[in-house]
């Protein structure tokens, strides 16, 4: 039986993961720069994202992989993936179809800005 494909070792070597093996993944709308959401990826989720063209995340609460949009229809089509300079965060530029947030909002950051200058 063939061994399942894995994340490219050169990419895996660059990742700095949390103690539970995850890296934060920021999803950003590729053409507007709008920050849509933050999810978590392990090596397998990143591999799936890179090879399928659809964002795959690791759900920390459900302890399972989920492909964005499989149940909601709000798909993220991957346009590019980059690591930050430290290798501890992934930036996924996507074409978001529908809402990115589980609340139904376009972005998870629609709750409003926090006031600056207050203690």
ABEGO torsion letter per residue (X at the ends): XBBBBBBBAAAAAABBBBAAGBBBBBBBBAAAGBBABBBBBBAAAAAAAAAAGBBBBBBAAAGBBBBBGAAAGBBBBBABBBBBAAGABBBBBBBBBEBABAAGBABAAAAEBBBBGBX
